Amino acid sequence: MPKLLLIEDDAETASEIRAELIDRGFQVDWAASGIEGLDKARSVDPDVMIVDRLLPGMDGLTIVEALRMKK
């Protein structure tokens, strides 16, 4: 089962996206802020991520850049 990390600060939107992805066979972890998302990305090691651009604490592009620098 592919592991997906969803980083989305709107709980209602995240809930709808998670439900659809779970129905399609993904294991979905969710983070509600940029900092939480970066921490989960590092610990969960997802196969794919969906990252909101505007997040509290750290924006989506900064998360992606931080993860790329690690590799």
Contacts in CASP RR format, 6 or more apart in sequence:
PFRMAT RR
TARGET T0000
AUTHOR 0000-0000-0000
METHOD contacts of the structure
MODEL  1
MPKLLLIEDDAETASEIRAELIDRGFQVDWAASGIEGLDKARSVDPDVMI
VDRLLPGMDGLTIVEALRMKK
1 25 0 8 1.000
1 26 0 8 1.000
1 27 0 8 1.000
2 25 0 8 1.000
2 26 0 8 1.000
2 27 0 8 1.000
2 47 0 8 1.000
2 48 0 8 1.000
3 26 0 8 1.000
3 27 0 8 1.000
3 29 0 8 1.000
3 44 0 8 1.000
3 45 0 8 1.000
3 46 0 8 1.000
3 47 0 8 1.000
3 48 0 8 1.000
4 21 0 8 1.000
4 26 0 8 1.000
4 27 0 8 1.000
4 28 0 8 1.000
4 29 0 8 1.000
4 46 0 8 1.000
4 47 0 8 1.000
4 48 0 8 1.000
4 49 0 8 1.000
4 50 0 8 1.000
5 28 0 8 1.000
5 29 0 8 1.000
5 30 0 8 1.000
5 31 0 8 1.000
5 37 0 8 1.000
5 40 0 8 1.000
5 41 0 8 1.000
5 44 0 8 1.000
5 46 0 8 1.000
5 48 0 8 1.000
5 49 0 8 1.000
5 50 0 8 1.000
6 14 0 8 1.000
6 17 0 8 1.000
6 18 0 8 1.000
6 21 0 8 1.000
6 28 0 8 1.000
6 29 0 8 1.000
6 30 0 8 1.000
6 31 0 8 1.000
6 49 0 8 1.000
6 50 0 8 1.000
7 30 0 8 1.000
7 31 0 8 1.000
7 34 0 8 1.000
7 36 0 8 1.000
7 37 0 8 1.000
7 40 0 8 1.000
7 41 0 8 1.000
7 49 0 8 1.000
7 50 0 8 1.000
7 51 0 8 1.000
7 52 0 8 1.000
7 55 0 8 1.000
7 60 0 8 1.000
7 63 0 8 1.000
8 14 0 8 1.000
8 17 0 8 1.000
8 30 0 8 1.000
8 31 0 8 1.000
8 32 0 8 1.000
8 50 0 8 1.000
8 52 0 8 1.000
8 55 0 8 1.000
9 32 0 8 1.000
9 33 0 8 1.000
9 34 0 8 1.000
9 52 0 8 1.000
9 54 0 8 1.000
9 55 0 8 1.000
9 56 0 8 1.000
10 52 0 8 1.000
11 32 0 8 1.000
14 30 0 8 1.000
14 32 0 8 1.000
17 50 0 8 1.000
18 28 0 8 1.000
18 30 0 8 1.000
21 28 0 8 1.000
22 28 0 8 1.000
29 40 0 8 1.000
29 44 0 8 1.000
29 46 0 8 1.000
31 37 0 8 1.000
31 39 0 8 1.000
31 40 0 8 1.000
33 55 0 8 1.000
33 56 0 8 1.000
33 57 0 8 1.000
33 58 0 8 1.000
34 55 0 8 1.000
34 56 0 8 1.000
34 57 0 8 1.000
34 58 0 8 1.000
34 59 0 8 1.000
34 60 0 8 1.000
34 62 0 8 1.000
34 63 0 8 1.000
35 57 0 8 1.000
35 58 0 8 1.000
37 63 0 8 1.000
38 58 0 8 1.000
38 63 0 8 1.000
38 66 0 8 1.000
38 67 0 8 1.000
41 49 0 8 1.000
41 63 0 8 1.000
41 67 0 8 1.000
42 67 0 8 1.000
42 70 0 8 1.000
51 60 0 8 1.000
51 63 0 8 1.000
51 64 0 8 1.000
52 60 0 8 1.000
53 59 0 8 1.000
53 60 0 8 1.000
53 61 0 8 1.000
54 60 0 8 1.000
55 63 0 8 1.000
END
